[in-house]
Amino acid sequence: MGQSEAVPIDELWEERRFLLDVAHGMLGDPGVAESVVDEAYHRWYGLSDTRRRQVTVPRSWLAKTVGGTAWTASNGPAGARPATRHRTGHGRRRWRRRLGGSY
């Protein structure tokens, strides 16, 4: 990353806060939300430089990835959930209650 590509730290923190808000809103569990955001960044930096340059709005790509990973974490099989030391299991119940679903 050259100097012209450098992103100010306050923008990076704001982006991460936004992504955490998306994940936490979907999951209701801050520990799982952290894992989901970490996974999105892991996928982002796992892309080739060429592929990352093709993404015109990285924040949108990250948000879509967080949303998809959070959806999988809340609806998929237990093995599909991101690993976390903080998961209590209560977040899924709260989210389903808000949606009117059973748990």
C-alpha positions in Angstrom: 0.0 0.0 0.0 1.5 3.3 -1.1 1.1 6.6 0.7 -1.6 7.6 -1.8 -3.6 4.5 -0.8 -3.3 5.0 3.0 -6.6 5.4 4.8 -6.7 7.6 7.9 -7.0 5.6 11.1 -10.2 7.4 12.2 -11.9 6.2 8.9 -10.7 2.6 9.6 -12.2 2.8 13.2 -15.4 4.2 11.9 -15.7 1.5 9.3 -15.0 -1.2 11.9 -17.6 0.3 14.2 -20.1 0.3 11.4 -19.4 -3.3 10.6 -19.7 -4.3 14.3 -23.0 -2.5 14.5 -24.3 -4.5 11.4 -23.2 -7.8 12.9 -24.3 -7.0 16.4 -27.7 -5.9 15.1 -28.2 -9.2 13.3 -26.8 -11.4 16.0 -27.3 -9.6 19.4 -24.0 -11.0 20.7 -21.0 -8.8 20.7 -18.5 -11.7 20.9 -19.9 -13.3 17.8 -20.2 -9.9 16.1 -16.4 -9.4 16.6 -15.7 -12.8 15.1 -17.9 -12.1 12.1 -16.2 -8.8 11.4 -12.8 -10.4 11.9 -13.8 -13.0 9.3 -14.8 -10.3 6.8 -11.4 -8.6 7.2 -9.7 -12.0 6.9 -11.6 -12.6 3.6 -10.8 -9.1 2.3 -7.1 -9.4 2.9 -7.2 -12.9 1.5 -8.2 -11.5 -1.9 -5.5 -10.9 -4.4 -4.4 -7.3 -5.0 -6.0 -7.5 -8.4 -9.3 -8.7 -7.0 -9.3 -6.0 -4.3 -8.7 -3.3 -6.9 -11.8 -4.5 -8.8 -14.0 -3.8 -5.7 -15.1 -0.2 -6.3 -16.6 0.3 -2.8 -14.7 -1.8 -0.2 -17.0 -0.8 2.6 -20.0 -2.2 0.7 -18.1 -5.4 0.0 -17.2 -5.7 3.7 -20.8 -5.0 4.8 -22.2 -7.6 2.4 -19.7 -10.1 3.7 -20.5 -9.3 7.3 -24.2 -9.6 6.6 -23.8 -12.9 4.9 -21.5 -14.3 7.6 -23.9 -13.1 10.3 -26.8 -14.6 8.6 -25.0 -17.9 8.3 -24.0 -17.7 12.0 -27.6 -17.1 13.1 -29.3 -19.6 10.8 -26.7 -22.2 9.7 -25.4 -25.3 11.4 -23.3 -24.8 14.5 -20.1 -25.7 12.6 -20.7 -22.7 10.3 -20.5 -20.2 13.1 -17.3 -18.2 13.5 -15.4 -19.4 16.6 -15.4 -17.2 19.6 -14.6 -17.4 23.3 -17.4 -15.0 24.1 -20.4 -16.7 22.5 -23.1 -17.3 25.1 -25.9 -18.4 22.7 -28.3 -15.7 24.0 -27.9 -13.4 21.0 -29.7 -15.7 18.6 -32.7 -15.9 20.9 -33.0 -12.1 21.3 -32.7 -11.7 17.5 -35.4 -14.3 16.8 -37.7 -12.8 19.5 -37.4 -9.4 17.7 -38.4 -11.1 14.4 -41.3 -12.9 16.1 -39.7 -16.4 15.5 -39.5 -19.2 17.9 -36.4 -20.4 19.6 
